[in-house]
Amino acid sequence: MQDEGRVRPDGLEGKYANYFDVGFNANEVVIDFGQAFTDRSGAAVHTRIVMSPASAQALQAMLGECARVSDPRRRAEDES
């Protein structure tokens, strides 16, 4: 995934997340990312992202498009 004009720092660390928690107020949206494990209760939260509501809406649109194009059932519908 490359975006023209965006700087991607060397050594960027990727972290797996299957747990998400969202909080918000009028000025910001807070998303916690972590890992939940089936063999224990709770989740290990490793990252918190804080953004404006406008940025959260942009993220929602990007994630929705990613989910739409990566879903094999949806791709089959789009091709027919």
C-alpha positions in Angstrom: 0.0 0.0 0.0 1.7 3.2 -1.2 0.3 6.7 -1.2 1.9 9.4 -3.3 3.2 12.2 -1.1 3.1 10.4 2.2 6.1 9.7 4.3 6.4 6.3 5.8 9.0 6.1 8.5 11.6 3.3 8.3 11.2 0.7 11.0 7.5 1.2 11.4 6.2 -1.5 13.8 3.0 -3.4 12.9 0.9 -4.7 15.7 -2.0 -7.2 15.4 -5.3 -6.1 16.9 -8.5 -8.1 17.4 -9.8 -6.0 20.2 -11.1 -2.4 19.8 -12.7 0.0 22.2 -14.1 3.4 21.2 -14.8 6.5 23.3 -15.8 9.9 22.2 -16.9 13.4 23.2 -17.7 16.5 21.1 -14.0 17.2 20.4 -12.3 13.9 20.0 -12.6 10.2 19.3 -10.4 7.7 21.2 -9.8 4.2 19.8 -7.9 1.6 21.9 -6.4 -1.3 20.0 -5.3 -4.6 21.6 -5.2 -8.3 21.6 -7.9 -10.5 23.1 -7.0 -14.1 23.9 -9.5 -17.0 24.1 -7.7 -18.6 27.1 -8.1 -15.6 29.4 -10.5 -12.8 30.1 -9.9 -9.3 29.0 -7.6 -7.9 26.4 -4.1 -6.5 26.4 -4.4 -2.9 25.0 -1.3 -1.8 23.2 -2.2 1.3 21.3 -4.4 4.4 21.8 -5.2 6.7 18.9 -6.9 10.1 19.5 -8.4 12.0 16.6 -10.9 14.6 15.7 -14.5 13.6 14.8 -13.7 14.7 11.2 -10.7 12.4 11.1 -12.7 9.6 12.5 -15.3 10.0 9.7 -12.5 9.9 7.1 -11.1 6.7 8.8 -14.6 5.2 8.8 -14.9 5.8 5.0 -11.5 4.3 4.3 -12.1 1.2 6.4 -15.5 0.8 4.9 -14.1 0.8 1.4 -11.3 -1.6 2.4 -13.9 -4.0 3.8 -16.1 -3.7 0.7 -13.3 -4.5 -1.8 -11.7 -7.2 0.3 -15.0 -9.2 0.9 -15.1 -12.0 -1.6 -18.9 -12.1 -1.5 -19.1 -8.4 -2.3 -16.6 -8.7 -5.1 -18.7 -11.5 -6.7 -21.8 -9.2 -6.5 -19.9 -6.3 -8.0 -18.7 -8.4 -10.9 -22.2 -9.7 -11.8 
